[in-house]
Amino acid sequence: MGERCADVQEELRRKYEDLKNSIRSMGRVAVTFSGGVDSTLLLKVSIDELGCGNVLALTGVSPIHARSESDGAKECAAALGARVIFFESTEMEDESFVANGRDRCYHCKACLFKVVREIARREGYSFLLEGSNADDEKDFRPGRRACLEFNVVSPLLDGGFTKNDIRELSRALGLATCDKPSEACLSSRIPYGTAITRKMLEDIERSEAFVRSLGVSRVRVRHHGSTARIETDEKDFPVILEYRDEIAAELMRTGFTYIALDLHGYRTGSMNEEE
């Protein structure tokens, strides 16, 4: 890891060495790449160990992902010197995904892996990698089943890397994503059992982009029919209140009738709290 990683604790250093050895043993890998902190570290280590010619980044473009995320993934891949293929993902054509049951993430991942597996095979890559980490095991993650069904390898999860480990190692390796907030697909803002539409996804994307433009670093706009429930960090509550009239006007133009601030603040997986 060199002098840049001198401050990385010994346990993380061991995990890092094991990760490098594991990836090196695969020879040629395709990485499902979103431009987030996890997949960026995975792509970086893959390129370091195998070289750009033996690594392929695969990025899905879909209404369930904000356009800013796709743009960020493109910039990140270019900075790493990665070869990347962008493709249209197909989850919105899958009735089980659109129905938005509690196993929504499984159907989404199954659609994704079906496409990327064929691209990887066509391009001559035997191993398909994705960026789940050890902390994902603590949350409700039905998409994990799709990884197993499609023989997708999860090196960070297998190596016991927590989110904090990944951020610390990313910082030591000089990755710009080390402090990037975690992102989930836009469909995660819609309650289970409510059918997902492109209009809903567009409304969520537009609403969140507007709130962020006011200087709010982390926001989720949860779609409850006519009600938009805004989640953000408590430190950003004053910003929301200062611009409440502007936010209400913009979100009402988007199509919401009622605009609410969640006093519990930002938290991942809040839709899982409903039974």
CORGI-V349341 format. One record per residue. PHI is phi in whole degrees, 0 to 359 (none if undefined). NEAR is the number of other C-alpha atoms within 8 Angstrom. Layout:
phi=PHI near=NEAR
phi=PHI near=NEAR
This chain:
phi=none near=6
phi=78 near=5
phi=297 near=5
phi=300 near=8
phi=254 near=10
phi=297 near=7
phi=270 near=5
phi=284 near=10
phi=298 near=6
phi=299 near=6
phi=298 near=6
phi=292 near=10
phi=300 near=9
phi=294 near=8
phi=300 near=11
phi=296 near=8
phi=297 near=8
phi=296 near=9
phi=297 near=11
phi=300 near=11
phi=297 near=8
phi=298 near=9
phi=292 near=13
phi=300 near=10
phi=290 near=6
phi=277 near=8
phi=83 near=8
phi=221 near=10
phi=224 near=14
phi=252 near=14
phi=243 near=14
phi=289 near=13
phi=233 near=13
phi=252 near=11
phi=88 near=13
phi=280 near=12
phi=297 near=14
phi=289 near=11
phi=291 near=14
phi=292 near=13
phi=299 near=11
phi=298 near=13
phi=293 near=12
phi=300 near=9
phi=294 near=10
phi=299 near=14
phi=294 near=12
phi=300 near=8
phi=272 near=9
phi=247 near=13
phi=87 near=9
phi=301 near=11
phi=290 near=7
phi=248 near=10
phi=228 near=16
phi=235 near=13
phi=266 near=14
phi=237 near=13
phi=235 near=13
phi=275 near=10
phi=250 near=10
phi=201 near=8
phi=298 near=8
phi=279 near=8
phi=242 near=10
phi=298 near=10
phi=300 near=6
phi=297 near=6
phi=290 near=10
phi=296 near=13
phi=296 near=8
phi=296 near=9
phi=296 near=13
phi=297 near=10
phi=294 near=8
phi=295 near=10
phi=299 near=13
phi=296 near=9
phi=296 near=7
phi=274 near=7
phi=75 near=7
phi=276 near=12
phi=279 near=11
phi=228 near=10
phi=244 near=8
phi=264 near=8
phi=216 near=8
phi=279 near=7
phi=277 near=10
phi=239 near=9
phi=298 near=11
phi=289 near=7
phi=267 near=6
phi=263 near=10
phi=298 near=7
phi=292 near=9
phi=292 near=13
phi=299 near=13
phi=296 near=11
phi=64 near=14
phi=283 near=9
phi=292 near=7
phi=261 near=9
phi=309 near=13
phi=296 near=11
phi=297 near=12
phi=295 near=14
phi=297 near=11
phi=295 near=11
phi=298 near=12
phi=297 near=12
phi=297 near=12
phi=292 near=12
phi=298 near=9
phi=285 near=9
phi=292 near=10
phi=297 near=10
phi=292 near=8
phi=296 near=8
phi=299 near=13
phi=296 near=9
phi=298 near=7
phi=272 near=6
phi=87 near=6
phi=248 near=11
phi=280 near=9
phi=252 near=11
phi=245 near=14
phi=247 near=12
phi=218 near=13
phi=258 near=12
phi=300 near=10
phi=236 near=15
phi=296 near=13
phi=292 near=9
phi=296 near=9
phi=292 near=8
phi=274 near=6
phi=249 near=7
phi=283 near=7
phi=229 near=8
phi=296 near=10
phi=295 near=13
phi=300 near=8
phi=298 near=8
phi=293 near=13
phi=303 near=13
phi=292 near=8
phi=294 near=7
phi=259 near=10
phi=55 near=7
phi=272 near=12
phi=270 near=9
phi=241 near=11
phi=299 near=14
phi=289 near=13
phi=294 near=12
phi=298 near=9
phi=273 near=9
phi=76 near=9
phi=283 near=14
phi=275 near=10
phi=299 near=10
phi=296 near=7
phi=302 near=9
phi=295 near=13
phi=294 near=11
phi=295 near=10
phi=293 near=11
phi=299 near=14
phi=295 near=10
phi=295 near=10
phi=271 near=9
phi=77 near=7
phi=277 near=9
phi=294 near=8
phi=277 near=9
phi=304 near=12
phi=250 near=7
phi=293 near=8
phi=299 near=5
phi=292 near=6
phi=238 near=5
phi=239 near=5
phi=295 near=8
phi=298 near=12
phi=294 near=8
phi=290 near=9
phi=273 near=11
phi=252 near=12
phi=301 near=10
phi=306 near=8
phi=93 near=8
phi=266 near=8
phi=300 near=7
phi=276 near=11
phi=237 near=7
phi=298 near=7
phi=298 near=6
phi=300 near=9
phi=297 near=13
phi=296 near=9
phi=296 near=10
phi=295 near=13
phi=300 near=10
phi=297 near=9
phi=294 near=12
phi=293 near=11
phi=298 near=8
phi=294 near=10
phi=297 near=12
phi=297 near=11
phi=295 near=7
phi=273 near=8
phi=104 near=7
phi=275 near=11
phi=282 near=6
phi=220 near=9
phi=210 near=13
phi=232 near=10
phi=252 near=12
phi=278 near=11
phi=262 near=13
phi=245 near=9
phi=67 near=6
phi=278 near=9
phi=250 near=11
phi=257 near=15
phi=255 near=12
phi=269 near=12
phi=250 near=15
phi=207 near=13
phi=295 near=10
phi=302 near=7
phi=296 near=5
phi=264 near=10
phi=305 near=9
phi=301 near=7
phi=294 near=10
phi=300 near=10
phi=290 near=7
phi=298 near=6
phi=253 near=9
phi=300 near=8
phi=294 near=6
phi=294 near=7
phi=296 near=11
phi=300 near=9
phi=296 near=8
phi=294 near=10
phi=289 near=12
phi=290 near=11
phi=297 near=7
phi=293 near=9
phi=137 near=8
phi=279 near=12
phi=259 near=8
phi=241 near=8
phi=238 near=12
phi=234 near=8
phi=259 near=7
phi=285 near=10
phi=288 near=5
phi=286 near=5
phi=83 near=9
phi=290 near=12
phi=199 near=6
phi=283 near=4
phi=69 near=8
phi=295 near=7
phi=291 near=10
phi=285 near=7
phi=285 near=6
phi=277 near=5
phi=252 near=3
